[in-house]
Amino acid sequence: MAGSPAHDDAGAPPPWQWLDDLYAVRPPWEIGRPQQAFLELAQSGAIRGRVLDIGCGTGEHVLMCHDLGLDATGVDLAAGALRAAEDKARRRGATVRFLHHDARRLDDLGEQFDTALDSGLFHMLDPDDRAAFAHGLHAALRPGGRYFLLCFSDREPGSPGVHGPHRLTRHDITVAFADTLRIDSLEPATIEFTLDPAGIRGWLVEMTKVSDRVGRTAEAGPGVL
């Protein structure tokens, strides 16, 4: 996941420490249940096979997939969130897997999945990290594999002076994945958020890996732009 560059200083905190700090108290994106947008995808049968939840947080979407009878793995760099996810899984008697892993290096997993979920990870990446993420995701998906992205939209106003998720345009998303995945749909969506009952203005994006080759292999589907 995006963060400060690695430090060489002995005894320096890991560069992803700020992610753990986000979970010192319950963050507002942890709503205690799956996002409705992903729950509807699950109910429609769109989420299938081996599932990778990227930036899984405390594991609600991994556990949702388990309840569907799917083989689910979650990855995150926030150790505190992963501990909470593992505790949830134990209490629910769910056999799932959580890994401490950098989302910018999904190819290092050495595995392939049929479905990848991303609720709030991509919009946290620095723009310079988006290409590495997209190429790693391409490697981690089987041909025909689907990627479902729920992220902040540029329609959501920002707070002056407050650093937070990037407000992504349609262009930001199509450019980031132009060489790796085909965009099948890119539609306005609501991200549920504990601080605002109306939710956050976001995008729900559905993409497909159509080739094992990288490089202009995935043109946007009709009606996306």
PEVENDA-V66462 format. One record per pair of residues at least 24 apart in sequence whose C-alpha atoms are under 7 Angstrom apart, sorted by sequence separation. I is the first residue (numbers start at 1). J is the second residue. D is the distance in whole Angstrom. If there is no record, write none. Layout:
BEGIN
i=[I	I]
j=[J	J]
d=[D	D]
END
This chain:
BEGIN
i=[57	58	72	73	74	75	76	77	183	57	72	73	74	75	76	77	104	182	183	34	58	59	75	76	181	182	33	34	58	113	114	181	182	66	104	105	112	113	114	123	181	182	104	107	111	112	113	122	123	181	34	66	103	106	107	112	115	116	117	118	119	120	105	106	114	115	116	117	118	119	120	104	107	113	114	115	116	117	118	119	107	106	180	179	180	179	180	182	184	179	180	181	182	183	184	178	179	180	182	183	186	179	182	185	178	124	178	123	124	134	138	123	134	156	131	135	156	130	134	155	153	54	152	153	152	153	151	152	150	151	150	151	150	149	150	149	23	148	149	19	20	23	148	19	20	147	148	20	147	16	52	146	147	51	146	50	51	52	53	54	55	145	146	50	51	52	53	54	144	145	49	50	51	52	53	144	48	49	55	143	144	48	54	143	47	141	143	143	138	1	1	1	1	2	2	1	2	35	35	31	31	29	28	29	28	28]
j=[81	82	96	97	98	99	100	101	207	82	97	98	99	100	101	102	129	207	208	60	84	85	101	102	207	208	60	61	85	140	141	208	209	94	132	133	140	141	142	151	209	210	133	136	140	141	142	151	152	210	64	96	133	136	137	142	145	146	147	148	149	150	136	137	145	146	147	148	149	150	151	136	139	145	146	147	148	149	150	151	140	140	214	214	215	215	216	218	220	216	217	218	219	220	221	216	217	218	220	221	224	218	221	224	218	165	219	165	166	176	180	166	177	200	176	180	201	176	180	201	201	103	201	202	202	203	202	203	202	203	203	204	204	204	205	205	80	205	206	77	78	81	206	78	79	206	207	80	207	77	113	207	208	113	208	113	114	115	116	117	118	208	209	114	115	116	117	118	208	209	114	115	116	117	118	209	114	115	121	209	210	115	121	210	115	209	211	212	209	77	102	103	104	124	125	125	126	191	192	193	194	193	193	194	194	195]
d=[5	6	6	5	5	5	5	6	4	7	7	6	6	6	6	6	7	5	7	5	5	5	6	7	6	5	6	6	4	6	6	6	6	7	6	7	4	5	6	6	5	7	4	5	6	5	6	7	6	7	7	7	7	5	7	5	6	6	6	6	6	6	6	6	4	5	5	5	5	5	5	7	5	7	6	6	6	6	6	7	6	6	6	6	6	4	7	4	6	4	6	5	5	5	5	6	6	6	5	6	6	6	7	6	6	5	6	5	6	7	6	5	6	7	6	6	5	6	7	6	6	7	6	4	4	6	5	6	7	5	6	7	5	6	7	5	6	6	7	7	5	6	5	5	6	6	6	6	5	7	6	6	6	6	5	5	6	6	6	6	7	6	7	5	5	5	5	5	6	5	5	6	6	6	6	5	7	7	5	5	6	6	7	6	6	7	6	6	7	7	5	5	6	7	5	7	6	7	6	7	6	5	6	7	5	6]
END
